[in-house]
Amino acid sequence: MGWVLEPHAKRLFSMAGLDVPRFTLTNTVEEAVQFAQEVGYPIVAKVVSPRIVHKSDRDGVAVGIDSDEEVAETFNRFRRIEGFIGMLVEEMIAGVELMVGAKIDYQFGPVILLGIGGTGVEIYRDITLRMAPLRTSDVESMVKGLKAGRILEGYRGSEPINLSELTRLLVTFSNLVMDLEEFIESIDLNPVICSSTNCVVADARIMLTDWEQRDIT
């Protein structure tokens, strides 16, 4: 089974109409620093390697970088990681972290997931599932089905997220998954960072179908 490198996955999602952070893939310190200065500190940096699926397990993610020197230090650390082909540099987004995902069930077809994202997805396991394609009413019921749904609507003075943008993202994502159904095993967008203005795909992983094991007769 293969996967799509994050910069390529984000370009695909952007073309499909999903919001992604401003980012660049670079293999030089100078380009990394220049882009960081353009988008403004703090920034996020991630290692890009065709040999690493879970970047955080290899210490391949750095958040909150706030100086040229730290960009250079991070780049030099990343390039010692196995299979290094570059560093992804992107603007840092603030908001509520959600997880959006898809898995191709060989009996039921594409299934879409919405849950509390970031590290919280493993702790709280607060998720809802629906079969694709999604309609607006499906997204509304998914949000209401989350135990932490009140956080999205504004809780104890916090600003509510833009539910219209979340709905747009999920419906667009669902349609994309339907188009890619025969090529993918799963897609994980974690986190999707939602604020009062938009919902941005901050991290993305597409796992591809193992064609060698598929029965195509």
N, C-alpha and C positions, 0 to 999 in steps of 0.2 A: 504494500500500500504506500502511495506517495502522498505528498501534500504540496500546497501552493505557498511559496514564500510570502511573508506578510506584505511587503511592498506591492507585489503583484495582486494579492488578494484585495488590498485596499483600493488599488486602481480599478479593479473589476467592480467593487461595490460603489465607488464614486461614479463610474460610468452608468451603473444601474439606477442611480438617483439617491443613494444613501450618503449622508454627511460623514466625512472622515476628517481628521486633523490635517493641517498643513504639514507636509512631511517631505523628506528627501532621503534617498539612498546614496550614500557616499562611501568611497574607499580611501579618502584622504582626510587628514586632520584639518587642513586648511578649508576644505569645502564644508566640513562639519561645523567648524567655528563660524564661517561666514553665514551659513543658514541659520544657526542658532541666534546670531546677532540680528538677522532679518526678522525672524518671528518673535524675538524677545525672550529673555530669560524669565522664569525657569523653563527648561525644556525636558523632554523625555528622550532617552537613547536606548536602542535595543540592538543586540547582535543579530546579524543576518547570516545564517549558515544552513545549507541544505542537509546537514547532518543532525540538526537540532530542532526538534518539534516543540519541546517545552523549554523556552528560553529561561524562565525564572529558575528552573532546576539547575541550570548551569551558571547562575549568577550573571545572566545575559541581559538584564533589564536594569536601567538606572533612572530613577524618577527625581525630579526637583533639581536637576543640574542648573547651577546659577552663575557660572563663570566660564570664560574661555579656557582657563587652566583645567577646570574640571572636565570640560568636553574632551580636551587632549588626553587627560589621564584615563578617562573612560574608553576612548578609542584605543589607546595603547593596551589597555587590559582586555578589551574585546578581541583584538586581533590575535591574541594568543589562544583563543578558544577554537576548538576543532572545527575545521571547515569554513572558517571566517571568509566571507566574500565582501563584507561591508558593514556599515553601521546605519541603522535607520534613526534619523533625527526628526523629531516632531514636536509641535507645540503642545503645551500642557493644558488639559481641559479640566474644568472643575464642575462638579454636579453630583447627582445621585448615580451610583454605579449599579447597572442592571446587566443581566446576562440574557442574550438572545441566541438561540441555537436551532439547529435542524438536524434530524437524523432520518435516513431512509430506512423505513421498516419494510422488509421484503414481503410482508403480508398486507399492510395497510398503506404503504407509500410514504410520502414525506410527512413528518411530524414536526411541528414548530414548538419551541420551548421559550418561555419567558420566566425569569426569576431574578432574585436579588443577586447582584454580581460581585465582582472582585473576589476577595478571599471569603466573603460572606456566603457565597454559594455553597462552599464545602461545610460551613458551620451550621447554617440555618436550613439548608435544603428546602428553601421556600420557592417552589416552582409551579407553573401551570403548563399544561400541554393541550394542543389542538392539532387536528389534522389539517394539512394545507389543501386548497388555498384558504387564506384567512379573509374574512370580511370585517368591516368595522365593528359589527356586533360581537364577533369572536374576540377581538382585541379588548373590548370593554369588559367582557366576562372574564378574560384572562387576568386583567388588572384587578378586578374585584375578587378574583380567586386567590390572590396573594395574601398571605397573613400580614405582610408588611405593606399592603396596598395603601394604607393611610399615609405612609411616608411620601408616596408619590403625589398625593393630593395636598400635601402641606401638613405638617404635624408640629404642634407646639411652637408656632411662629416661623417655622421654616417655609421657604418659598415653594409652592407646588411646581412640579415639572410641567412641561408643555405636553399634555396628553394627546393633543392633535398631532404633534410631531412624532410622538411614540407610535401612535396608530399608523401614521404614514410610513414610518420606518418598518413596522412589522408587516404591513400589507405588501409593501415593495419587496421586502426580504422574502416573504412567502412566495411571491410571483417569480422571483429570481430562482429560488430553490426548485420550483416546479420546472423551470426551464433547464436547470442543471441536473435534474434528478438522475439521469442515467450515468452521469460522470462522477458523482460524489457519494461518499459514505456519510459524511457529516460536515457541518459548519458550526464553529463556535465564535461568537462575537462576545468577548468578555474581557474588559467591560464595555458596555455601551453607556456613555455618560450623558445623562439627561439633566437639563436645566430648565429654567422658565422660558427659554427661547428656542432651544433645539435639542436633538439627540444625536450624539456623535459616536461613530464606531471607533473606539480607541485601540482595540486589539482584535485581531481576526486570524482564524485558522481554518483552512479548507482541507479536509482529508479526502483524497481521491479514491475512486473505486479501484479495486484490484482486478484489472481486466483479465489477467492470466487465470484467475480462478472463477471467472464468470462463465456460465453455460450459455453460449451464443448459438447453439444449434437449433 
